[in-house]
Amino acid sequence: MIGKVCGTGSCVPAEVWDNQRLAEMVETSDEWIRERTGVARRHIARGEETTVYLASKASMNALENAGMKPEEVELIIAATISPDQIMPSTACEIQKNIGAVNATCFDLNAACTGFLFALNTAQAYLSQGIYKTALIVGAETLSNLTNWKDRSTCILFGDGAGAAVLKAEETGIFAQVTHSDGEKGGVLTCTSRNRIDYENHAAAPETYMQMDGKEVFKFAVSKVPEAIDELLEKAQMDVQQIDHFLLHQANERIIRSVAKRLKQSIDKFPINMEEYGNTSSASIPILLDNLNRAGALEKGDKIIISGFGAGLSYGASLIEWQK
Ligand code: COA
């Protein structure tokens, strides 16, 4: 059995911060941010727009797109590094909000690779015949974990959620490759220990996302093409047979570098980070939903999804668009 994507959905906060707004908060410029990252705007959660709120809306949109009722969902996996609470899980809260009363629910943390790991985990359950339908969600309110005084990170991130519904079918294409490198975890961190710096009466800096940008950049441009090559070999396919490469939307320069290394046209690499910034686990499902709703995906298209991020973790999965 293979899990096929039969619906997608997304939801982003209403409020939009453009680069100019950030230039009023830290020493930076619209020109620098666009040139170095490809980001022009990001959506920022306010008030009731929590991680669970965005995730639940995205999930409902995905179910509607799939033409399915919430009761039909048997598994919900929510990938997030910015849950509103430690417990209950984001997935259980989504279940409650959408009325997916028959689902087994849990969260998964693989940072920006979270949606990819959720897809692979759901596929493992579906291929074994344990469940027939799964809802996988990537949802983040990274604005809560962002140090808005640190120009090296605050320009990159945004909030949002994306979801996909998978249904088990007899035949189809799916292959996956994943890797983790805990030894290098120090280059991208955010701790929940000792939140308050009592001496300065402020949140301790390490409770916000901290990053060695150059090291993360080097990691991404070397490991993503490697994972894609490994995946193609595993699936016994040629890179030319792939119609779309959906990469985690972290930096446009990373995506351009991967396209070049794979000797593929950049046109095969859809990009939407200009509008949303890096939304971590939500970036790939938001992109998938944007493409689905724009009619940019044809039945039978071969799609490689590739994520990378904290852990360090990275990987690539191959799916066939069957919607
Ligand atoms: N605005 C203006 N200048 C900035 C700046 C900002 N927001 N952030 C850094 N700079 C400055 C630096 O201070 C440095 O100045 P200096 O040369 O006088 O010391 C200069 O710009 C270059 O900084 P550097 O850190 O070398 O820039 P970079 O080209 O590596 O770009 C990132 C920085 C963060 C955009 C880039 O490293 C990156 O995107 N890395 C990957 C991050 C990522 O994808 N993370 C998530 C993974 S899931």
Boltz pocket constraint, residues with backbone or C-beta under 6 A from the ligand:
constraints:
  - pocket:
      binder: B
      contacts: [[A, 27], [A, 28], [A, 29], [A, 32], [A, 33], [A, 36], [A, 37], [A, 112], [A, 151], [A, 152], [A, 155], [A, 211], [A, 212], [A, 213], [A, 214], [A, 216], [A, 217], [A, 250], [A, 251], [A, 278], [A, 308], [A, 309], [A, 310]]
      max_distance: 6.0
